[in-house]
Amino acid sequence: MITLSADEVALLRAILTALRGIKIRDIDKALVILSKAERGGR
């Protein structure tokens, strides 16, 4: 068993909360924008 300090628990909670806030739809939109920019630059 791993024992975490209070700071480590707070950091882990912050990371998990941030990950939960990322929506798959937002990632898809970003990929579409990047692919359009890549095609336009050639």
C-alpha positions as a Markdown table, in Angstrom:
| # | Residue | x | y | z |
|---|---|---|---|---|
| 1 | Met | 0.0 | 0.0 | 0.0 |
| 2 | Ile | 1.2 | 3.5 | -0.9 |
| 3 | Thr | 0.9 | 6.3 | 1.6 |
| 4 | Leu | 0.4 | 9.8 | 0.1 |
| 5 | Ser | 1.1 | 13.1 | 1.8 |
| 6 | Ala | -1.7 | 15.7 | 1.9 |
| 7 | Asp | 0.1 | 17.7 | -0.9 |
| 8 | Glu | 0.3 | 14.6 | -3.1 |
| 9 | Val | -3.4 | 13.9 | -2.6 |
| 10 | Ala | -4.3 | 17.5 | -3.4 |
| 11 | Leu | -2.2 | 17.3 | -6.6 |
| 12 | Leu | -3.7 | 14.0 | -7.7 |
| 13 | Arg | -7.2 | 15.3 | -7.1 |
| 14 | Ala | -6.4 | 18.5 | -9.1 |
| 15 | Ile | -5.1 | 16.4 | -12.0 |
| 16 | Leu | -8.1 | 14.1 | -12.0 |
| 17 | Thr | -10.5 | 17.0 | -11.9 |
| 18 | Ala | -8.7 | 18.6 | -14.8 |
| 19 | Leu | -8.9 | 15.4 | -16.8 |
| 20 | Arg | -12.6 | 15.0 | -16.1 |
| 21 | Gly | -13.1 | 18.6 | -17.4 |
| 22 | Ile | -11.6 | 17.7 | -20.8 |
| 23 | Lys | -14.4 | 16.8 | -23.2 |
| 24 | Ile | -13.8 | 14.3 | -26.0 |
| 25 | Arg | -15.8 | 16.7 | -28.3 |
| 26 | Asp | -13.3 | 19.5 | -27.6 |
| 27 | Ile | -10.4 | 17.2 | -28.5 |
| 28 | Asp | -12.1 | 16.3 | -31.8 |
| 29 | Lys | -12.6 | 19.9 | -32.6 |
| 30 | Ala | -9.0 | 20.7 | -32.0 |
| 31 | Leu | -7.9 | 17.8 | -34.2 |
| 32 | Val | -10.2 | 19.0 | -37.0 |
| 33 | Ile | -8.7 | 22.6 | -36.7 |
| 34 | Leu | -5.2 | 21.2 | -36.8 |
| 35 | Ser | -5.8 | 19.1 | -39.8 |
| 36 | Lys | -7.3 | 22.0 | -41.7 |
| 37 | Ala | -4.4 | 24.2 | -40.8 |
| 38 | Glu | -2.0 | 21.5 | -41.9 |
| 39 | Arg | -3.7 | 21.1 | -45.3 |
| 40 | Gly | -3.9 | 24.9 | -45.8 |
| 41 | Gly | -0.2 | 25.3 | -45.2 |
| 42 | Arg | 1.0 | 23.0 | -48.0 |
